[in-house]
Amino acid sequence: MALRGRGRARRAADSTAMAVAARAGFAARGLIYGLVGFIALQIAFGTDDGGGRQADRGGALSELAGRPFGAALLWGVGVAFAGMALWRLSEALFGGAGPDGTKPSKRVAAAARFVFYAFVSFTVLSYAVGNTGSGSGSSDRHTDDVTAKVLMWPGGQWIVGAAGVAVVGAGLWIALRALARKFRKHLRTDAMSSRARKVTDVLGMVGGTARGVVFAAAGVFALVAAVRHQPGKAKGLDDTLRSFADTPAGPWLLTLIALGLIAFGAFSWCYARWRKV
């Protein structure tokens, strides 16, 4: 009985540790998206220090590094993303919360997210120890380089085109799920006040839609690059965001998208508080 009790206590402690890791990861995600949205907002208003700032993860890390206690903030974000990666790995191995958490499709998705967040954590921590080329490189330059390499492969145009279609589909899926408030099933709504539920709904719908639109736009640019066999037509996050200012709506569309990304950052903080883990 004593051994059984100690086993339960150990499992409870492990579960608590994973919950803390997941919530820290969502908080870090919210911080990065909030900073990207803030930089994009400055670009829309023409106050981005002469255009030298990047509205992407690298730009967000540079913004953090320039703040008081910047090194500590970078370490905190890197460790938080490592915690998120471990939580996703635990979901892949043992299943996630909810009745469908053990489905093979959910485990595969969790494994993919583990790889993504492990990579993000590595780049942030590399940047924190001084390897600025790792975490703060332009997403636009990386996108151009990767697209150019793939287009040189046999069937490269088809690969880039398929990737573009997949990203467009992912963006539309993200936006539609946000508008349908599918995120609610992952929230502990019983622990939320009526006002908290309403605020989270608005942030999730607005933020998720903006995030989905950005993904879909990046996918369209990848498709154009494939069709024209011009790697420069593919755009990273920064150039994708800046392209919204080149539409007939001008900087106002970029302003709306930037505010949407800030809303998604705030929504991620709500997830950090009320997500089922």
Salt bridges, closest charged atoms under 4 A:
ASP48 OD2 - ARG242 NH2 3.66
GLU63 OE1 - ARG53 NH2 2.30
GLU63 OE2 - ARG67 NH2 2.49
GLU91 OE1 - ARG88 NH1 2.90
ASP100 OD2 - LYS106 NZ 3.83
ASP201 OD2 - ARG181 NH1 3.33
ASP201 OD2 - ARG184 NH2 2.54
ASP238 OD2 - ARG242 NE 2.88
